[in-house]
Each structure stands twice: as C-alpha cells, then as structure tokens.
Amino acid sequence: MYAAIVFLPLLGSAIAGLFGRYIGTRPSELVTTGFLFASAALSVVAFSTIALGDGATQIVNLLPWIHSGSFAVDWTIRVDTITAVMLVVVTGVSSLVHLYSIGYMHEDPHRPRFFSYLSLFTFAMLMLVTSNNFLQLFFGWEGVGLASYLLIGFWYTKPSANAAAMKAFIVNRVGDFGFALGIFGVWAVFHTLDFDAVFAAAPAMAGKSFIFAGHSVDIMTTLCLLLFVGAMGKSAQLGLHTWLPDAMEGPTPVSALIHAATMVTAGVFLVCRCSPMFQEAPVALAFVTVVGATTAFFAASVGLFQYDIKRVIAYSTCSQLGYMFAAAGVASYNAAMFHLFTHAFFKALLFLSAGSVIHAVHHEQDMRRMGGLWKQIPFTWAMMLIGNLALTGVGIPLLGIGLAGFYSKDAIINDTFIAGGSAGNYAFWLLLIAAGMTSFYSWRQFLLTFHGRYRGLDHHHDHDHAAHDDHGHHAPKLEEVHESPLVMLVPLAVLALGAVFAGMAFSHFFVGEGAHEFWRASLVVTGGEEGHLPLWVELGPLVFTIGGFLIAYYYYILHPEVAAAIQARRGMLYLFLYNKWYFDELYDFLFVRPALWLGRFLWKRGDGTVIDGLGPNGVAARVLDAARGAVKLQTGYVYHYALAMLLGVVALATWFMVLMGGKP
C-alpha cells in the first residue's frame, strides 16, 4: 500500500509524458488524476492506521542503493505520524488540483505535458516525506526543485515565465548548498544518514565541537543551521524568498500545488522531522524563531499594497510559513505541523478560488480591473469568503470555536508568548502585528475583487503597476463574467470543508491533550499551550484581525477615493512596501550587476584580449605571418638560389675573417 501511494503518481506522470501524444489529452488527464485520487484514498487509510491507530512506524525496504565501505543507503519508505500527515496533505491537495486543472487548462494544447509535470511534482514530494535517510530526502528535495522549474516555466514562450523559473531554480540552489553541507556534516559526525540512528545519537553530541571552515564550532548548532539554510530556500524565508512571488508566472493550479501542499512546506517538514537534533541546538532554534517571525511580518507588510490577485496570496503563503518556523523555533513543532496541515486546505482554496476568478474575467489578474463580481460568480465568492475567514483565523477564543486557521494560528501565537525570552517575545509581537496585516490585505483583496463597482473597462491606472496575466487577455464586460465549470467548483467545495472543520476536528490530536499520544516518536512534543495565558493574549489575535477588516472596509468600501489618493501620492512607505522592501533591487545591485560585469570583463579582457590576443590573434598569428614570409623565399628561380648561396659564402668568409682577426 505504501509503495503504491508513492509510485502511482510517478506511473501516471510517465504515461502522460511518454505516451500523451498517442493516447490523447483526455486519457492523459484521466490517468494522472485517477492515479492521484487512488493515492489520496490510500493515504487516508495510512493516516487512519498510523496516526489515528496504533502509531507503529512502518518501514518498507524497496531496494539497495549505495553501498561503499561503511557508507550504506537504501531506498526505503518510512511511514510514521508526521509522514502520514504529509501524505494526506500532499495527495489530497494534489488530486484536487489535478481535477481542477481539467477545467482550468482546457484551452491549453499541451495538457498531457502539464499533467505529467504535476504528477512528477507530487511523486518527488512523496519521495521526500517518506524518506528514511537524509540522502533520499535530498533526492526528493531536488526533485521538487526540478518539477517546480518545469511548471513555473510551463508557458516557455513567455520570457517572464522563463525568467521566473530560472530565478526559482537558482535561488533554491543557494539554500541547497547549505543543505548539502549539512548532510555532509551529519555523515562526518554520525557516520550514518539514517534518521533513527542520527536522532538517537544527537543528545550525545550536545555541547561538543568540531572544525568547520577552519574554526572550532558547536556541532549541533552548525549542523542545524546548515539544514535550516536549505529550509529557508525551499520555504522562501527572508533572504531566500525572492523566487516565491515570481512563481506566479506558472498556471494557477501550479501556484496552488507549490504553495499549499508541496515545495514550500518541505522546509517546515525538514525542521520538524529533525526536531531531535534541533532540541540540542538552542542557538539554532532562536535563529529559526527570529527568521520565521521576521518573514511573517515582512511578507504581510508587502502584501498590503499588491494588486495582482495571485501575488497577494503568494505573499500570504510566505508570511504563513514564517508562522510555522516561528513555532518550530520555540520548540512547538506540533503547532508548526498543525498550521501546515490547516494551511494546506485554506491556501489551496484561496489559490483555486483566485483561479476561478481569473477564469471568469478572461484571465485578468489585476484587482483594480475587478470589483462587483459577487453577483456574477456567487459560488466563487462564497468559497473565497471561507478561505479568507480561515486564513485570518476568525473564531471566538474564549469558546474555542472557529475556522481552521483560528486553531493553528492562535496556537502558534500563544506558544511564542509562553516560550518567552528575547526570541519568543520578539516572535509574539511580530506575529500579532502580522495577524492584523493579514486581515487587512485579505479583506482588501476580497473587497476589491467582489464588491464596489466593476472596474474591468477602466484603463486609467498606472501601467507600471499593471498585473500580467496568464494569456495577456483583457477584462470582459460585467455581463460576460461567468461562473467556472463544475469540474473546477467541486474541488473548491471539498477544500472549503477542510478550511472550516480541519482545525476543529484535529486540534485535540495535533496540539491538545492527545498530542503526545498522536505524535508518539515521530517528532518532539514539548507541551506548548499548557501555560496560563492572560486574557489580553487570548483576545489579541481576534482584536488585530477585526481591526484589519475594519481598516480595509473603510478604505475600499466606505471611502475608496482615499485609497486611490494614497496610491496616486506614491509616498515613501507605499513605494517601500509595494517594491517589496527593495530586495530585488538590492540583490540586483549586489549580485546580478557584479556578476554581469565580471562576465563581460572575462569575455572582453580575459577571452578577447588575453586568450585571443596571445592565441589566434597573438603568438599564433605571428607564427602564421612568419610562415607566410618564409614561403615567399621559395620562388623556384635558380638565380635567386645562386644569389642566396653567394651571399651565404660571403657572410661565412666575413665571419671567419672577423673571428681570426686577420691572422693567416
């Protein structure tokens, strides 16, 4: 069963990719989607058996892989509670994305290739989460990187799509370099890459040092920081986040799959899987907390003034990943996994709802060309409303009743407060502020899209801010806006159920009294919310959430002219946030331009002047000139040769006369 969960998507990918042109588009769609639903059904069985059942870890040995001396790594499938959770998330969301894509991509002539890439992406993520050692995890890690490159650049005739795919691939290579160093370090220290052996030996390495880059450093701190660098790249944390918003160049179903269930959650999974190691590295945990909380605040602030409907949700993903890492940093790994679990439902719901909007308005993505759509697409309106309520964590704290995000987001904020200390307090306040900003940009997006007057035919806004869409189409007349087909709406309804009930149904297992029994030995459970919380801490997230909604309602419903005036004024704060804290410009100045200058210098001076100058234009050219000159001496005339001989005799006689000094 476990092997089927992992390899059915690979089989579907192979069939659609290799034989799609022969069997046709619809069979390719049905095969890949059918295999994903079968994998999802088996994942539910695995979740019920492992996570909700006896909890015994299942190890399935597939075949030997690398055996060299004392180094031994095999292909193995490991299924424990944390894996079972990820199986449900990955296969559940991916199967619904496959189904949704049948309707969304119906106009694209290359659908077999698209569905092949989707299934390949899913297989790589499944290989990652079922790995039993660091090397197999790295295989899946790089596999999702490859698949993301293929999917982000799926419309390869668009230069912007190619650039976005390359950016995602290159930025992730930076993080993966640190991850690879971490794996090398794990082998050097523990002489094994198997999870169980490494985690069992980790406490014995606490406080010990080794030589790294010529310096004596703490072993566990260094290894955990290197592993976290890889997580920062894959999960788009501050500094290595710049690829994630540009990933919106891919088709909308790709955005939902990357952001909700696969690639970006890999970093959170890695840190939680390695929780026994991170527990022995308090400095690394503090760093994780600070980076996560800062990312949550940064991404939420950037989302305040974005106008591309997909980019707003993309920055929301970046921010919510920051919440997860902040939780892991205060050793609340179970809360981090809980938020990963609930986030998959409402983030996939938001992305696919945004895709339904884009589909309805003929692939327009700029929210300033929307408005007043709720009467035309009421079902999509209701789905995005549920997604927003779940994302912003709407609920009643004192009663413990709310949507999915309420349970997991509040658990993280509460755990950072309980953790205390410099890092915990820093994270608590930034996450609380980020909750208010999340509410503002979420409801701003919702109100701009569905309420107010329809602005689809307006053309006065700044073209510098204009969003790019999937196909370059323009917004239609309001009466031409239509609801999406049923094949796209059914996945929304299923995800909406998860966004409403997933938190309520599973909070007891993930972060409640049953957490220790639920997680067992698959990750470290530290207790988290067992401390007593002041009333203001419990009510804080709700107050900030309500405040964000009221501000959005004031600016975009009651007084939209004020928001327009702020945009037109283009003040310093507005430009700073709209331009994403100028990270792209900074990296362009620090890395891109120097790299281009160095490349041109080596091309013009190194290759052109030095190599060509000394080579074909230098020594080689002079030798050729000399050869051409020597050829001219061979004229073929006897009198020329006789003259040359006479001159030679004269020269020789003269030399002897000078040498002998005139002596006989």
C-alpha positions in Angstrom: 0.0 0.0 0.0 2.7 2.5 1.0 4.7 1.9 -2.2 1.5 2.4 -4.3 0.9 5.8 -2.6 4.4 6.9 -3.7 4.7 5.4 -7.1 1.2 5.7 -8.6 1.8 9.5 -9.3 5.1 8.5 -11.0 3.4 5.9 -13.1 0.7 8.5 -14.2 3.4 11.0 -15.0 5.3 8.5 -17.2 2.1 7.5 -19.1 1.1 11.1 -19.8 4.6 12.3 -20.5 5.8 9.5 -22.7 2.5 8.4 -24.4 0.3 11.5 -24.1 0.6 12.4 -27.8 -0.5 8.8 -28.7 -3.3 8.2 -26.2 -4.7 11.8 -26.4 -5.3 14.6 -24.0 -8.4 13.4 -22.1 -6.9 9.9 -21.4 -3.8 11.7 -20.1 -5.9 13.8 -17.8 -8.0 10.9 -16.5 -5.0 8.6 -15.9 -3.0 11.1 -13.9 -6.0 12.3 -12.0 -7.3 8.8 -11.3 -3.9 7.6 -10.0 -3.7 10.7 -7.7 -7.2 10.0 -6.3 -6.2 6.4 -5.7 -3.0 7.6 -3.9 -5.1 10.0 -1.9 -7.5 7.3 -0.8 -4.7 5.0 0.3 -3.1 8.0 2.2 -6.3 8.4 4.2 -6.1 4.7 5.1 -2.5 5.2 6.1 -3.4 8.2 8.2 -6.2 6.3 9.9 -3.9 3.3 10.5 -0.7 5.1 11.6 -1.7 8.5 13.1 -5.1 7.6 14.5 -4.4 3.9 15.1 -1.6 2.1 16.8 1.0 4.6 15.7 3.7 2.0 14.9 6.3 3.2 12.4 6.2 1.2 9.1 9.5 0.7 7.2 9.3 -0.7 3.7 12.7 -1.6 2.1 12.4 -1.2 -1.6 15.9 -2.0 -2.9 19.6 -1.3 -2.1 21.0 2.0 -3.4 24.6 3.0 -2.4 26.9 0.7 -0.5 30.6 1.8 -0.4 32.7 0.8 2.6 30.9 1.9 5.7 28.6 4.1 3.7 25.2 2.4 3.2 22.0 4.0 2.0 18.9 2.1 0.7 15.7 3.1 -1.0 13.2 2.9 1.9 9.7 4.1 2.6 9.2 5.3 6.2 5.6 6.0 7.4 5.0 7.4 10.9 2.6 10.0 12.1 4.4 13.0 10.6 4.7 11.2 7.3 1.0 10.2 7.4 0.0 13.8 7.9 2.1 14.9 4.9 0.7 12.1 2.8 -2.8 13.3 3.3 -1.8 16.9 2.7 0.2 16.2 -0.5 -2.0 13.7 -2.2 -5.3 15.3 -1.1 -4.5 18.7 -2.4 -2.7 17.4 -5.5 -5.6 15.2 -6.5 -8.0 18.1 -6.2 -5.6 20.3 -8.2 -5.4 17.7 -10.9 -9.2 17.6 -11.1 -9.4 21.4 -11.1 -6.8 21.6 -13.9 -9.0 19.6 -16.2 -11.3 22.7 -16.4 -8.8 25.5 -15.9 -6.4 24.2 -18.6 -9.0 23.1 -21.1 -7.8 25.6 -23.7 -4.1 24.7 -23.5 -2.9 22.4 -26.3 -0.1 20.9 -24.1 -2.2 19.4 -21.4 -0.5 15.9 -21.4 2.8 17.6 -20.6 1.2 19.7 -17.9 -0.4 16.8 -16.1 2.8 14.8 -16.4 4.7 17.6 -14.6 2.0 17.9 -11.9 2.2 14.2 -11.2 6.0 14.2 -11.3 6.0 17.1 -8.8 3.7 15.1 -6.5 5.9 12.0 -6.7 9.0 13.9 -5.8 7.3 15.4 -2.7 6.0 12.0 -1.7 9.6 10.6 -2.0 10.7 13.4 0.2 8.2 12.9 3.0 8.6 9.1 3.1 12.4 9.1 3.2 14.1 7.3 5.9 17.5 8.9 5.5 18.9 12.3 4.5 20.1 11.3 1.1 16.8 10.0 -0.1 15.2 13.1 1.4 17.7 15.2 -0.7 16.6 13.2 -3.8 13.0 14.3 -3.3 14.2 17.7 -2.3 15.9 18.2 -5.6 13.0 16.5 -7.5 10.5 19.1 -6.4 13.0 21.8 -7.4 13.2 20.3 -10.9 9.4 19.9 -11.1 8.9 23.5 -9.9 11.2 24.8 -12.6 9.3 22.8 -15.3 5.9 24.0 -14.0 6.7 27.7 -13.3 8.2 27.9 -16.8 5.4 25.8 -18.4 4.5 28.6 -20.8 8.0 28.8 -22.0 7.2 31.2 -24.8 6.8 33.9 -22.2 10.2 35.5 -21.3 8.8 36.4 -17.9 7.9 32.7 -17.2 11.4 31.5 -18.2 13.0 34.2 -16.0 10.8 33.2 -13.0 11.6 29.5 -13.5 15.3 30.3 -13.6 15.1 32.5 -10.5 13.3 29.8 -8.5 15.9 27.2 -9.6 18.9 29.4 -8.9 17.8 30.9 -5.5 17.0 27.3 -4.3 20.4 26.2 -5.3 21.8 28.7 -2.8 19.8 27.2 0.0 20.5 23.7 -1.2 24.3 24.3 -1.0 23.9 24.8 2.7 21.6 21.8 3.0 24.2 19.6 1.2 26.9 20.9 3.6 24.6 19.9 6.5 24.2 16.4 5.1 27.9 16.1 4.7 28.3 17.2 8.3 25.8 14.7 9.5 27.8 11.9 7.9 31.1 13.2 9.2 29.8 13.4 12.7 27.4 10.4 13.0 28.8 8.1 10.2 25.3 7.4 9.1 22.5 9.2 7.3 19.6 7.1 8.7 17.2 9.2 10.7 16.7 6.9 13.7 20.5 6.4 14.2 21.2 10.1 13.9 18.4 11.2 16.2 19.4 8.7 18.8 23.0 9.8 18.8 22.2 13.6 18.7 22.0 14.1 22.6 25.5 12.7 23.0 26.8 15.4 20.6 25.3 18.3 22.6 28.0 20.8 23.6 30.7 19.2 21.6 32.7 21.0 18.9 34.3 20.2 15.6 36.4 22.1 13.0 34.3 23.8 10.3 35.7 26.3 7.8 38.8 26.5 9.9 37.0 27.3 13.1 36.0 25.3 16.2 32.2 25.5 16.3 29.4 23.7 18.2 28.5 20.5 16.3 24.7 20.5 16.7 24.3 24.3 16.2 26.3 24.2 13.0 24.5 21.2 11.6 21.1 22.5 12.4 21.9 26.0 10.9 23.1 24.4 7.7 20.0 22.2 7.4 17.9 25.3 8.1 19.6 27.2 5.3 18.2 24.6 2.9 14.8 25.0 4.6 15.0 28.8 4.1 15.4 28.4 0.4 12.7 25.8 -0.2 10.2 27.5 2.1 11.0 31.1 1.0 12.2 32.6 4.2 13.5 36.1 4.4 16.7 36.5 2.3 15.9 33.5 0.1 12.2 34.4 -0.5 12.5 36.4 -3.8 11.6 33.4 -6.0 8.2 32.7 -4.5 6.2 35.7 -5.8 7.6 35.3 -9.3 6.5 31.7 -9.2 3.0 33.1 -10.0 4.1 33.1 -13.7 3.1 29.4 -13.8 -0.6 28.4 -14.3 -2.8 29.0 -11.2 -3.1 25.3 -10.4 0.7 25.2 -10.1 0.6 28.1 -7.7 -1.9 26.2 -5.5 0.2 23.0 -5.6 3.5 24.7 -4.8 2.1 27.0 -2.1 -0.3 24.7 -0.3 1.0 21.1 -0.4 4.4 20.6 -1.9 7.6 22.6 -2.3 7.3 25.3 0.2 6.2 23.0 3.0 9.3 20.9 2.6 11.4 23.2 4.8 8.9 23.1 7.7 8.7 19.3 7.4 12.6 19.1 7.4 12.9 21.1 10.7 10.1 19.2 12.4 11.5 15.8 11.2 14.8 16.8 12.6 13.3 18.1 15.9 15.5 15.7 18.0 18.6 17.5 16.5 17.2 21.0 16.9 16.4 20.3 20.5 20.1 20.0 21.2 20.8 23.4 19.4 19.1 26.2 21.3 21.1 28.9 19.3 19.8 27.4 16.1 16.3 27.3 17.4 16.5 31.0 18.4 17.7 31.8 14.8 14.8 29.8 13.4 12.4 31.8 15.6 13.8 35.2 14.6 13.9 34.4 10.9 10.3 32.9 10.9 8.8 35.8 12.8 10.6 38.4 10.6 9.5 36.7 7.5 5.9 36.6 8.7 6.0 40.4 9.4 7.9 41.2 6.2 5.7 39.2 3.8 2.5 40.5 5.4 3.6 44.1 5.0 4.4 43.6 1.3 1.0 42.1 0.7 -0.7 45.3 1.9 -0.3 47.1 -1.4 0.0 44.4 -4.1 -2.6 44.4 -6.9 -2.1 41.0 -8.6 -4.7 38.7 -7.0 -2.2 35.8 -7.1 0.7 37.7 -5.7 -1.3 38.8 -2.7 -1.9 35.1 -1.8 1.7 34.3 -2.6 3.0 36.8 0.0 0.4 35.4 2.3 2.0 32.0 1.9 5.4 33.4 2.6 4.0 35.0 5.8 2.2 31.9 7.0 5.4 29.8 6.5 7.0 32.3 8.8 4.4 31.5 11.4 5.3 27.8 11.1 9.0 28.4 11.5 8.4 30.7 14.5 6.5 27.8 16.1 9.3 25.3 15.4 11.8 27.8 16.7 10.1 27.8 20.2 10.1 24.0 20.0 6.4 23.9 19.3 6.9 21.5 16.4 3.4 20.0 16.7 1.9 23.5 16.3 4.0 24.1 13.3 2.8 20.9 11.7 -0.8 21.7 12.7 -0.6 25.1 10.9 1.0 23.3 7.9 -2.0 20.9 7.9 -4.7 23.5 8.1 -2.9 26.0 5.8 -3.0 23.4 3.0 -6.8 23.5 2.9 -7.4 27.2 3.0 -4.4 28.2 1.0 -5.3 25.8 -1.8 -8.9 27.0 -1.5 -7.7 30.7 -1.9 -5.5 30.0 -4.9 -8.0 27.9 -6.7 -10.7 30.4 -5.9 -8.5 33.1 -7.4 -8.0 30.9 -10.4 -11.8 30.7 -10.7 -12.0 34.5 -10.6 -9.2 34.8 -13.2 -11.0 32.2 -15.4 -14.3 34.2 -15.0 -12.8 37.5 -16.1 -10.9 36.1 -19.1 -7.5 35.8 -17.3 -7.3 39.3 -15.9 -5.3 39.3 -12.6 -5.2 43.0 -11.7 -7.7 43.6 -8.9 -8.1 47.2 -10.0 -9.9 45.8 -13.1 -12.3 43.8 -11.0 -15.0 44.7 -8.4 -18.7 43.9 -8.1 -18.2 40.3 -9.2 -20.1 38.6 -6.4 -23.5 38.6 -8.2 -21.9 37.1 -11.3 -19.9 34.3 -9.5 -21.6 33.8 -6.2 -20.2 30.3 -5.6 -16.6 31.5 -6.0 -17.4 34.5 -3.8 -18.6 32.1 -1.0 -15.5 29.9 -1.4 -13.1 32.8 -1.2 -15.0 34.2 1.8 -14.5 30.9 3.6 -10.8 30.9 2.6 -10.4 34.4 4.0 -12.1 33.6 7.2 -9.9 30.6 7.7 -6.7 32.4 6.7 -7.4 35.3 9.1 -8.2 32.9 11.9 -11.7 34.0 12.7 -13.0 32.4 15.8 -14.1 33.0 19.4 -11.1 32.4 21.7 -13.0 32.0 25.0 -15.3 29.4 23.4 -12.6 27.7 21.3 -14.8 27.8 18.2 -13.6 29.0 14.8 -12.3 28.1 11.4 -9.2 26.0 10.7 -6.7 28.9 10.8 -8.1 30.0 14.2 -6.9 26.9 16.0 -3.4 26.6 14.4 -2.5 30.3 14.2 -3.6 31.1 17.7 -1.8 28.1 19.0 1.5 29.4 17.4 1.0 32.9 18.8 0.2 31.5 22.3 3.2 29.2 22.2 5.6 32.1 21.4 4.2 34.0 24.3 4.6 31.0 26.7 8.2 30.4 25.4 9.2 33.9 26.5 12.8 35.1 26.3 14.1 37.5 23.7 13.3 35.3 20.7 9.9 34.3 22.0 8.7 37.8 22.8 10.1 39.1 19.5 8.1 36.5 17.7 5.0 37.0 19.7 4.7 40.7 18.9 5.6 40.4 15.2 3.2 37.5 14.7 0.5 39.5 16.4 1.1 42.5 14.2 1.3 40.3 11.2 -2.2 38.9 12.1 -3.6 42.4 11.8 -1.9 43.0 8.4 -3.0 39.6 7.2 -6.6 40.5 7.9 -6.2 43.8 6.1 -4.7 42.5 2.9 -7.0 39.5 2.8 -10.2 41.6 3.1 -8.7 44.3 0.8 -8.3 41.6 -1.8 -11.8 40.2 -1.2 -13.5 43.7 -1.3 -11.5 44.9 -4.4 -12.4 41.7 -6.3 -16.1 41.1 -5.4 -17.5 44.4 -4.1 -17.8 48.0 -5.1 -18.3 49.0 -8.7 -17.0 46.9 -11.6 -13.8 48.5 -13.0 -13.0 46.0 -15.7 -13.2 48.6 -18.5 -11.2 51.2 -16.7 -7.8 52.0 -18.3 -6.6 54.9 -16.3 -4.4 53.2 -13.8 -0.7 53.2 -13.9 0.6 50.7 -16.4 3.8 50.3 -14.3 1.6 48.6 -11.7 -0.4 46.6 -14.2 -0.5 42.9 -13.4 0.5 40.3 -16.0 -2.0 37.6 -16.7 -1.7 34.0 -17.9 -2.5 34.7 -21.6 -2.5 38.5 -22.0 -6.2 38.8 -22.2 -8.2 41.9 -21.1 -11.0 42.1 -18.7 -14.5 41.5 -20.2 -17.7 43.4 -19.7 -19.5 42.6 -16.5 -22.3 40.7 -18.2 -19.7 38.4 -19.8 -18.3 37.3 -16.4 -19.3 33.7 -15.8 -19.0 31.1 -13.1 -16.4 28.3 -13.6 -17.4 24.8 -14.7 -18.4 22.2 -12.2 -15.0 20.4 -12.5 -13.4 23.5 -11.1 -16.0 24.2 -8.4 -16.1 20.7 -6.8 -12.5 20.9 -5.6 -13.3 24.3 -4.1 -16.2 22.8 -2.1 -14.1 19.9 -0.8 -11.3 22.3 0.3 -13.8 24.6 1.9 -14.9 21.7 4.2 -11.3 21.3 5.3 -10.9 25.1 5.8 -14.0 25.1 8.1 -13.6 21.8 10.0 -10.0 20.6 9.9 -8.9 22.7 12.9 -11.9 21.8 15.0 -11.6 18.1 14.2 -7.9 17.6 14.7 -6.8 20.3 17.2 -7.1 17.7 20.0 -4.6 15.4 18.3 -2.1 17.9 16.9 -1.8 20.4 19.8 -4.3 19.4 22.5 -4.2 16.8 25.3 -3.8 14.0 22.9 -0.7 15.4 21.2 1.8 13.2 22.9 -0.1 10.0 22.0 -0.8 11.3 18.4 2.8 12.2 17.5 4.5 9.5 19.6 8.1 9.3 18.5 7.8 11.0 15.1 8.6 14.4 16.5 9.4 16.1 19.8 6.3 17.4 21.6 7.1 19.9 24.3 3.6 20.7 25.7 3.2 24.2 24.2 -0.1 25.6 25.4 0.0 24.2 28.9 0.9 27.6 30.4 -1.7 30.1 31.7 -2.4 32.8 29.2 -3.6 36.3 30.2 -6.9 37.3 28.7 -5.3 40.0 26.5 -3.1 37.4 24.9 -6.1 35.2 24.1 -8.1 38.0 22.7 -5.1 39.8 21.0 -5.3 37.9 17.6 -9.0 38.5 17.3 -8.7 42.2 18.1 -6.0 42.6 15.5 -8.0 40.6 13.0 -11.1 42.7 13.5 -9.0 45.9 13.2 -7.5 44.8 9.9 -11.0 44.1 8.5 -12.4 47.5 9.6 -9.5 49.4 8.1 -9.9 47.5 4.8 -13.7 48.1 4.8 -13.1 51.9 5.5 -10.6 52.3 2.7 -12.1 50.1 0.0 -15.9 50.3 0.6 -16.7 53.4 2.6 -14.0 55.7 1.2 -12.3 54.2 -1.9 -11.2 57.6 -3.0 -8.8 57.8 0.0 -7.1 54.5 -1.1 -6.8 55.9 -4.6 -5.3 59.1 -3.3 -2.7 57.1 -1.3 -1.8 55.2 -4.4 -1.6 58.3 -6.5 0.6 60.1 -4.0 3.2 57.3 -4.2 4.7 58.1 -0.8 7.9 56.7 0.6 6.2 54.0 2.7 3.8 53.0 -0.1 6.7 52.6 -2.6 8.8 50.8 0.0 6.1 48.2 0.6 5.0 48.0 -3.0 8.5 47.3 -4.1 8.9 44.5 -1.6 11.4 46.3 0.7 13.6 46.6 -2.5 15.1 43.2 -2.0 15.1 42.5 -5.8 16.8 45.8 -6.4 19.3 45.2 -3.6 20.2 41.7 -5.0 20.4 43.2 -8.5 23.0 45.7 -7.2 25.0 43.3 -5.0 24.9 40.1 -7.1 23.4 40.4 -10.6 25.3 43.5 -11.8 28.7 42.5 -10.4 28.2 39.0 -12.0 27.3 40.6 -15.3 30.3 43.0 -15.0 32.6 40.1 -14.2 31.2 38.1 -17.1 31.7 40.9 -19.6 35.2 41.6 -18.2 36.3 38.0 -18.6 34.7 37.9 -22.0 36.2 41.1 -23.4 39.5 41.3 -21.5 40.1 37.7 -20.4 38.9 35.9 -23.5 39.2 38.7 -26.1 42.3 40.5 -25.1 44.4 37.8 -23.3 43.4 34.5 -24.7 42.6 35.6 -28.2 45.4 38.2 -28.1 48.0 35.5 -27.1 46.3 32.8 -29.1 44.8 33.2 -32.5 45.5 37.0 -32.6 48.9 36.8 -30.8 51.6 34.2 -31.0 49.7 32.0 -33.4 49.2 35.0 -35.7 52.9 35.9 -35.6 53.9 32.3 -36.4 51.5 32.4 -39.3 53.0 35.7 -40.5 56.5 34.3 -40.3 55.4 31.1 -42.2 53.9 33.3 -44.9 57.1 35.3 -45.2 59.3 32.2 -45.3 57.1 30.8 -48.1 58.0 33.8 -50.3 61.7 32.8 -50.1 60.9 29.7 -52.1 60.5 31.4 -55.6 61.6 28.5 -57.8 64.2 30.6 -59.7 67.8 29.3 -60.0 69.4 32.7 -60.0 67.6 33.5 -56.7 69.1 30.4 -55.1 72.5 31.2 -56.6 72.4 34.7 -55.2 71.4 33.3 -51.8 74.3 30.8 -51.9 76.8 33.6 -52.9 75.6 35.8 -50.1 76.0 32.9 -47.7 79.6 32.3 -48.8 80.4 36.0 -48.4 78.8 36.0 -45.0 80.7 32.9 -43.9 84.0 34.3 -45.2 83.4 37.6 -43.4 82.7 35.7 -40.2 85.9 33.8 -40.4 87.9 37.0 -41.2 86.5 38.7 -38.1 87.0 35.6 -36.0 90.6 35.2 -37.0 91.3 38.9 -36.6 93.1 39.0 -40.0 95.7 36.3 -38.9 96.9 33.9 -41.6 
